[in-house]
């Protein structure tokens, strides 16, 4: 009941609750990032179709898909791809946007898209002064010439997966990106080894410069019919083509990436950075199905749910910190948490993030219990649970003044 009241307290601003996450980011970035910090952006639907007590739900897709929309910016290290901390969290509802950047819910303007809102988030990340230049990594939903031009004009660095049908200038010729990729045949070089759906694979990377020259056709939420053309300056970007192949050289996936990151960063590094974009999907998994179960939370408003989300995010940050703790102490801690979790781990792996998260919960509960019961009392309670006779006085909780007589 105390937690319920805490999450529904209107005087507790999400901006205040987000401060520990920002502190964790400022501590981690100088240690885990070499030259840049990857700011990975994504959106995820929170399905609450059966939660009729939530009166501020909105339609997410089909008419029966009702709930909230989660907006996140997750910082990831540029050296090892480790997730560090979500520095921006927001929940979009029928009432508007409740975000960790503001004290109160703000209306969502008509016609505004999620991409339109990204500029404000990018500016916010810059104002955090993390000590490293941010590279904003976004999936194909951000394939938009108008936004590329706007972000570049503001000096933001971005890395976005794009569609092969986009028309560009390449070597003075008008081509689609698919045609440019064919021009790059024979110029692919081996990149980093990665896992693809859990199996070892190899990246092969090629890069070239292209120019976006055509007018933009920005999309507006809720509008139909032809989209107006918006002229803009030609924008030169680097096209990085990342082909993921198996051990036999067969292609498993191909990603076409556009970026304005300086040429000093190799194409192989750019490809690896985009591969690390999946860290945010793993974060959503931790929230949804690996112990946090966000889509089963009973908070009745987006504001209350956002407060709980920020607290749950702190648990994820702790687990990520445990996952990269070096040396024998870190290995021993991870082994203990996996054992406490009761989860099975695939052969060849010693731990998983869901196992660490669940084990951490058990460990903290054990520590809390140990403050009220001695080891002998716990052993007696276990014997009693297994059907053995135990003295009820032995199992009794400690008094505030010490253990029972």
Steps between C-alpha positions, in 0.01 A plus 500: 500500500791734570635440149152555351473836674856589399438443129171695512643798688436801270772701676768251393617621158644247252783748444600456865482119488720497186794667678667172618493374140675816380756469781570140396547612137746775598702249700503230232561699181859617578595142590316298233521737201818573304409786264122494462193386686226324306154640572261229379140612444195278463130468575311204641128437544373413847191285454237565768188395308359315802578777752170685491589700813757692295276773361779680311588214264522567128470290183845375400429336165193292433184596687548222756862602574461742791761620745792739520809567289842490664769738367860432605852630443754246625870581527736228374880499518688545173786270601329175607133568429394474863165660597561774757178680595174625347533879520156570356175314564151609403155346493256626238132473590170652393576793731839576346864424582630430849878518479807497721592841361202684646306529821153456353323336206503717187249481212606323179440748214279385213700376203820456699695178436748319720777612264399861551553453874849355455661841444401604852642178644825548308531853634432368849778239474738775390405715800587213736871565423599136530861560397471314168336598172172316449429297186125446472424147376149438365328225304336531156202692640730805496567479124395859427688755287331794673616381841850415376536858380359645823724287722811576294421873509494486881835318506369162616676182390269217395509142373177374339403188309334595171305340215676395182245674280618848604632707207841665543789646303796265487814580302301767319225258393142471623455154647298316760687369800442145372686599182779654706539175693543314170772750407681406820519130406849371565587779744369337817756445776463274806374675810435377852370159594149520646213281611198479270196343668740341747736351240850618404514716187735745327443856391621610155505876447531744210456878497468792261371858493154584374305824472137550597380754247126452459230701682374348822146372544448520877229283643243640740303295750138447401528663157421318177547576133810628318771639723633849419855530369745701709819613328827501689875511451687200363633288784811284462500191717697179525323182392621198697378163374521224759447143382478232768614161368525153648813284508434382145473856371124491452327836568281509809412871505591825329474844661532825307614774737526875446712706736673836537752367753851632409710296258750423777257238626541192280212342312553177698451695824186665363359158411578368847336803663178430315518134600509620862169678442340171608600583858183706526290201392663301781410782738135485393514124557626555856205730561235285334580134547812441710381580847356853487180406307413862422188408303347352816550808717179621664573873520191680369661796322794558268649734760502232771631241257784734394611539861513124544678465166779731615549296817501175300759652265732550795495124559606448137788746543621308807486171307696648207761624745525150650530348153815700421660483845854372435716240669431202723267704722274578205501137383415373849216751536351402165526129584320563829218697336445232234484235772248704698289565190434131435518568126665267250778647290603371158809285481808717451348799681541573869225760535224697332356839587158355594673254735704777660189715545301221663794392714554857617139516620549179702831623643355830619203318654741267680695794640177662621390175668841453663448825689200345680599133529818317594641219287383244756148642490493470121623141519227423755239658273620285210477184713148598604398557138630153413284339769753475783410617848633842596461719807275794398703725728816424306342619175358819648613826347760702688378779722622856437736455797668186377439127444232315695610339827 
